[in-house]
Amino acid sequence: DMEGDAAHQDQLFVYRLNGGQSLPVIGFGTWRLGKDTETAVKTALQTGYRAVDCATLYNNQPAVGAALASCLHTSTPTITREDLFITSKLWNTDHRTDRVRAACLKTLKELQVTYLDLYLLHWPTAVIPDAEPPLRVRGYLRPALIDTQVTLQETWTAMEALVTDGLVKAIGVSNFGKKHLEQLLSFARIPPVVNQIEMHPYLVQHDLRSFCSTHQIHVTSYSTLGQGGQARGGNLLQEPVIQ
């Protein structure tokens, strides 16, 4: 029957996460959209994207929220909130327990939604609150900026509380290596559903992907064609097999 076929078709385009959530296979990233953020997100939703990836670091969540509101709160909406999968990320300066909830609430307000489908720890390393850039010197985090007043376990426990309170449907991580995941899994009451990492033909991450698969952590890739084609190893868009 047509209804059954449609349901089957929908399942082909989502991944089932270990928490039971359905994550669309392809998502729309909002990094570096700048002044075009609102228009770009609106266009993406109208084109058919249903997963939107955001972050505090991107400094454009209010514009993303305006785009979401314009599509969801019209007199004749064609998209409902339940149709969407909205992800955001906790920035490094907000790892302390008292800052996790406040950061999440600020994100919800900026995005004009009442819950997130997925909230990620953007990086495993905590940075002291209100740290001034540059955070890195020659590619490495400045040691003086590392926040020694909070542990990963404390941050994750605060993230788990967001799930309990209904502010987020699921929690996960971003840019976590195997050792960080091993540490996290040793105490997590709610295991991460996702590890979002840079992954493309020049950076295939075999070992990390294998580890995540073993522990039922879904791997989401960013910069799948490099950053504007540029990636470690050359320009992916110039590769004959991609052209």
C-alpha positions in Angstrom: 0.0 0.0 0.0 1.1 3.6 -0.6 1.2 4.5 3.1 3.4 1.5 3.8 5.7 2.3 0.9 6.1 5.9 2.1 7.0 4.7 5.6 9.6 2.4 4.2 10.9 5.2 2.0 11.3 7.4 5.0 13.3 4.7 6.9 15.8 4.6 4.0 16.7 8.2 4.6 17.3 8.1 8.4 19.7 6.5 10.8 18.3 4.9 14.0 20.3 6.1 16.9 21.0 4.1 20.1 18.5 6.2 22.0 15.7 5.4 19.4 15.8 8.8 17.6 15.7 9.0 13.8 18.5 11.1 12.4 18.1 12.2 8.7 21.0 10.9 6.6 21.9 14.3 5.2 21.8 17.5 7.2 22.3 21.2 6.6 25.3 22.8 8.4 25.2 26.4 9.5 28.9 27.1 10.0 30.3 30.1 8.3 27.0 31.2 6.7 27.5 34.7 8.0 24.9 37.3 6.9 23.3 34.8 4.6 22.3 32.5 7.5 18.6 33.2 7.6 18.0 33.0 3.8 20.2 29.9 3.5 18.4 28.0 6.2 15.0 29.0 4.9 16.0 27.8 1.4 17.4 24.6 2.8 14.1 23.8 4.6 12.1 24.7 1.5 14.3 22.4 -0.6 13.7 19.4 1.7 16.4 19.4 4.4 15.0 18.3 7.7 18.2 18.1 9.8 19.8 21.5 10.8 23.2 21.5 12.6 24.0 24.5 14.7 26.4 25.6 17.5 27.0 28.4 19.9 30.4 28.9 18.3 28.9 29.8 14.9 27.5 33.0 16.3 24.4 32.8 14.1 21.8 30.9 16.1 19.4 33.9 16.3 19.3 34.0 12.4 18.8 30.2 12.3 15.9 30.7 14.8 14.3 33.4 12.6 14.4 31.0 9.6 12.9 28.2 11.6 10.2 30.4 13.0 9.3 31.7 9.5 8.8 28.2 8.3 7.1 26.8 11.4 4.9 29.6 12.5 3.1 30.6 9.2 -0.7 30.6 8.8 -0.3 27.5 6.6 2.9 25.7 7.7 4.1 22.9 5.5 6.7 21.8 8.1 6.1 20.9 11.8 8.7 20.9 14.6 8.4 17.2 14.7 9.5 17.0 11.1 12.8 18.6 12.0 16.0 17.3 13.7 17.8 20.2 15.3 21.3 19.8 16.7 23.3 22.3 18.6 26.6 22.2 20.6 27.8 23.2 24.0 30.9 25.4 23.6 34.1 24.8 25.6 33.7 27.7 27.9 30.4 26.4 29.2 31.5 23.0 30.6 31.1 23.9 34.2 27.9 22.4 35.7 26.2 25.7 36.4 26.8 26.9 32.8 25.6 23.8 30.9 21.9 24.4 31.5 22.2 28.2 31.0 23.9 27.6 27.7 21.3 25.2 26.6 18.4 27.6 27.5 20.1 30.4 25.7 20.4 28.2 22.6 16.7 27.3 22.8 15.8 30.9 23.0 18.0 31.9 20.1 16.6 29.0 17.9 13.0 29.8 19.0 12.3 26.1 19.9 11.3 24.4 23.1 13.7 21.4 22.8 16.7 20.2 20.8 16.7 16.8 19.2 20.5 16.5 19.8 22.9 18.5 22.0 26.6 17.8 21.5 29.7 18.5 23.5 31.6 20.5 20.8 35.0 19.5 22.0 36.3 17.3 24.9 38.4 20.0 26.5 37.0 22.5 28.9 38.2 26.1 28.6 37.9 28.7 31.4 34.7 30.8 31.2 35.0 34.0 29.2 38.4 33.1 27.7 39.5 35.6 25.2 40.8 34.6 21.7 43.0 33.4 20.4 42.4 30.1 22.1 45.1 28.4 20.1 48.8 29.1 19.4 50.3 27.2 16.4 47.3 24.9 16.4 47.4 24.0 20.1 45.1 25.2 22.9 46.9 27.6 25.2 47.6 25.7 28.4 46.6 28.6 30.6 43.1 28.5 29.2 42.3 24.9 30.1 39.6 24.8 32.8 40.9 22.5 35.6 37.8 23.3 37.8 35.5 20.9 36.0 35.8 17.3 34.9 34.3 15.6 31.8 32.1 13.5 34.1 30.6 16.6 35.8 29.9 18.1 32.4 28.3 14.9 31.1 26.1 14.6 34.2 24.8 18.1 33.6 24.1 17.1 30.0 22.2 14.0 31.1 20.1 16.3 33.3 19.0 18.2 30.2 17.6 14.9 28.8 15.8 14.2 32.1 14.3 17.7 32.1 13.0 17.4 28.5 15.2 20.2 27.1 17.0 17.8 24.7 15.9 14.5 23.3 19.5 13.1 23.0 23.1 13.9 23.8 26.3 13.2 22.1 29.8 14.5 21.4 31.9 16.1 18.6 35.6 15.8 17.9 36.1 13.0 20.4 38.9 10.6 19.9 38.9 7.0 21.2 40.5 7.8 24.6 37.9 10.5 25.3 35.1 8.1 24.4 36.6 5.4 26.6 36.7 7.8 29.5 33.1 9.0 28.8 31.7 5.5 28.5 33.2 4.5 31.8 30.8 6.7 33.7 28.0 7.7 31.4 24.4 6.9 32.6 23.2 8.0 29.1 25.8 7.0 26.5 26.4 9.4 23.6 24.3 8.7 20.6 26.6 10.5 18.1 30.2 11.4 17.6 30.4 14.2 15.0 33.9 14.3 13.5 35.7 15.6 10.4 35.7 12.8 7.8 36.3 12.7 4.1 38.3 10.7 1.5 41.6 12.1 2.9 40.6 11.5 6.5 38.6 8.2 6.7 39.1 7.6 10.5 38.9 3.8 10.2 39.9 3.0 13.8 37.6 5.6 15.4 34.7 4.6 13.2 35.2 1.0 14.2 35.3 1.9 17.9 32.1 3.9 17.6 30.4 1.1 15.7 31.3 -1.4 18.5 29.8 0.9 21.1 26.7 1.8 19.0 27.8 5.4 18.7 26.6 6.8 15.3 29.4 8.7 13.4 28.3 11.9 11.7 30.8 13.5 9.4 31.4 17.2 8.8 33.5 18.7 6.0 32.7 15.6 3.9 34.3 17.4 0.9 36.8 19.3 2.9 36.2 23.0 3.6 35.4 24.4 0.2 37.2 21.5 -1.3 40.4 22.2 0.7 41.3 19.3 3.0 44.4 17.6 4.4 46.0 16.1 1.4 44.9 18.5 -1.3 41.7 19.7 -2.9 39.0 17.1 -2.9 36.9 18.9 -5.6 39.8 18.4 -8.0 39.9 14.6 -7.6 38.7 13.0 -10.8 36.6 10.4 -9.1 34.6 13.2 -7.3 34.4 15.4 -10.5 
